[in-house]
Amino acid sequence: MKRRDLIKGFATVPVLGAFAYAWYKKRNYERYLKDNILEEIQLKATAPEVPSSGPMDKKIRLGLIGYGIRGKQLARAAGFAHPELIDSWIKSASENGSDNRYKEFLEQDDLNVVLNGVCDIFETYGHMAQEAGANIFREGGGGKMGPAPKRYHNYQDLINAEDIDAVIIATPDHWHGPMTIAAANAGKHVYVEKPMTWSVEETYEVRKAVQENNVVFQLGHQGRQTESYFKAKEAVDKGLLGKITLIEVTTNRNDPNGAWVYPIHEDANPNTIDWQQFIGQAPDHPFSLERFFRWRCWWDYSTGLSGDLLTHEFDAINQILGLGIPHAAVSSGGIYYFKDGRTVPDVLHTVYEYPHRGLSMVYSATLANNRKRGRVIMGHDASMELSSDLIIKADPRSTRYEAKIKEGIIDPALPLFTYSPGMQNVDAVTSPTEQYFAGRGLLYTHRGGKWVNTTHLHIKDWLNCIRNGGTTSCNIEQGFEEAIAAHMGTIAYKENRKVFWDADNERIV
């Protein structure tokens, strides 16, 4: 039915009054447009199917290595929040009715785990981890507590403990590889934060240890649980974007915390920190509180923007498009704003080339400007803007949508399809860094009519595979692809040259 036929049909409608007729005409035309568009794209604005968990009757005994910023978040996602944090949530909720953090934590699934061991080389964090692990009733200060997990001063002792089935690793980057290898060789299942490895050599060793010991491995890319990413993959698989040639992903932050200038704890000093354990395989250096708490700023312990924020973006696109390791990478940037002694850049641009797919992926980052740029997948027929929401807009020169654009059914200036899971107000998101991650769907997603912590879902996915078999959503193969891609970007930046991936020999050349 053509647009003119629809308008013509309205002429036969009896007089309803000018207002009623205009309303009727508008509503019917909107329905006509909507039906035609949905028929064209064959997508529903409903939640995608998500595999359900298997039986959870087997209790899993966890060990946690590292209780810094991310370690605290992972412990909470597993069900263990420090009583002081819960007190702060309760206080905030009494002052702000939209702050649902404590309510949502109480509604978080019981994963049927026990935290039997914790390890942190900073005394204060070690004690806090024990207190969080004992808070099995999820109460505030003065509440009922369970038995405290054992405190280990060396990660090897925790890994080798007989009452530990699986470990969560949330340490600085330079410890990810050695700890994962040690845990896998001890037959312990591993959840390790991204990036998977600090060096290229470790990447092969980690993969070998995980595969040879047949342990369940999950890399900490919780974006794998984001609902809008599932819908994005569906749209790409249906060919709604047409031939994809360019992908742009970005990081924009403009506050010290977002640039890894983290607070230094008042209890920290040479007597409360095991500095030599912190150093590990890194170059020796005199004791430094800045390096201990702000380790991401130095190549000695960090993988910089490539291993931290680029990997989130790479993994999101890899999940949707299945790109794998790029054929080539070039990088540029520098330390342009934070003149604080750091060695990693605060501005970075990396281009990954996929000639066999006929596309490029561009990553662009600055830690000194907060302009929202987001991530965009560009095809001949449409572009997709992707965050916690999903927006698809037809290209004015599209071949696929040409006829409907000419008929006025599709307006390239307006979204062809929008997917916004759940409600408008996710949570009380306070810091600029939290806002950054929330906007990218890395804090919460919508499941079963409520907002759920994506890290909680990611840990749940890992535990489900330990109990019932199957493959984790970010397994060792995806981890290998992430690590190699990140290292290619870093090498290209450090050596100021184009680097290539020799797929046949699995080597960066």
Secondary structure, DSSP 8 states (H G I E B T S, - for coil): --HHHHHHHHTTS----HHHHHHHHHHHHHHHHHHHHHHHH---SS-----------S-EEEEEE--SHHHHHHHHHHT---HHHHHHHHHHHHH-TT--HHHHHHHS----EEEEEEE-SBHHHHHHHHHHHH-TT---TTS------EEESSHHHHHT-TT--EEEE-S-GGGHHHHHHHHHHTT-EEEE-SSS-SSHHHHHHHHHHHHHHT--EEES-GGGG-HHHHHHHHHHHTTTT-SEEEEEEEEE--STGGGT-----TT-STTTB-HHHHHTTS------HHHHHSGGGSTTT--HHIIIIIHHHHHHHHHHH---S-SEEEEEEE--S--SS--S-SEEEEEEEETTTTEEEEEEEESS------EEEEESSEEEEESSSEEEEE-TT-STTHHHHHHTSS-TTS-SEEE--S-S------SHHHHHHHHTTSSEEEETTEEEEHHHHHHHHHHHHHHH----TT-HHHHHHHHHHHHHHHHHHHHTS-EEEETTTTEE-
